């Protein structure tokens, strides 16, 4: 509890400090990290708590991004319409994809969720009216009203921070509720959950829809943040990236998605923008292969800290996992 | 209470259950015995609803449940335990039982209220733990329990759903003599409120508990009746009991 409070205070103070130091870029960067944190956290509900190996989470993030962007492009810039619409469409999509995919198990589930996401990828690629494969550039970020200008990096940061905290609190409540206990129990022993009288399929589907909806919110924020969206937001690589974030941060850990997003994006940024002189001499274009570094970190985590970084932090404190 | 009529199941070319007809009366302990591979566990799966039937009908409490899903049958009062222990290993004993109580009482589509604050669930879970002889272990992770304790929890999970008929698939599998005695005593106690269909290899237990027996060999019922009738049934002796009972 104390630690959560200090993290929140740190996050609240961060943009002010950056502004004072003149590093406004890092405020925008932190906003991006937090948006990915929302997306990864939503995937963590399905993957970590629910034990459903969804390899198509980018479909929901991408659907949310496109819905919000298309509305802005069509002149409906209010966030109060665009963001709920993104959430609703992603939830509906998750319901359709989940209703079909959740009838399968194991490798088939992984493949079918991947296939649905790729179908979405090709669908938006062919939407010529909204940029097709070139993507869609937005004139501005969404309007929030109340005199809050999301074009201001600080305002945007605090709005994203508030939404991330809301998502984390909601996740905390959900996993400790009756519903959450059932979802975790299904991960542990699906047959037994059915045998004590609970319809496994229905619980998994609702869980999948909740995660899809939150993914849609992340998508809407992502589109607003960059004032740009392109089909790559739905590409399977994006689904993989979100999965890596969850695994890095901590599968089935409240802060897993947040830590994973921060570490992965931070690492990418460090490798790409801060060349290490001796390494440049050794391998001149190593920075174009940032994924290699990420891969090594992932390997180390999976082998030596299967509970992710969040699990590592917990163990060091001496608390039982 | 439970009526099976010509229930069959084949897996490819193998006939697992072959036109099984079986009646379990309310209030009895009905034992289902037979050699390994006779189809007992398949039949339990078909009655509980985790396995479908290729042909035949299953009636429970005067309703046709042949096509009902497993969770629907549990709601109707038909629960099972497993031969191979199937518990929530990373949950505590209390959380295991509380989940089963939760499944029965009220909706589990509740997303916000902390389940830990529902004292009723945990009180009842504790009562069941006491009944199962697990009162000292309620806080322990299920994975850390001794084999016999896990078997007790296994049966406890089935009982926590407050079934009218409970299917116990070899509850004493792998138990030591002392643990077996405790399980026999437990079944003796619960039989006053629950009808029991018991699959068991321990013939001592079977003949101490059962009001009636059904013998399954190669997926078919070869005999059914009171213990004395089964004991003296020539086909049963030849196919299954051998010298064990004659001695």
Interface residues (C-beta under 8 A of the other chain):
Chain A: X173 X174 X176 X177 X178 X179 X180 X181 X182 X185 X188 X189 X191 X192 X193 X194 X195 X196 X197 X198 X199 X200 X203 X206
Chain B: X48 X50 X69 X70 X71 X74 X75 X79 X80 X82 X86 X87 X88 X89 X90 X91 X95 X99 X100 X102 X103 X104 X106 X107 X108 X109 X110 X111 X112 X113 X114 X115 X116 X118 X157 X158 X160 X161
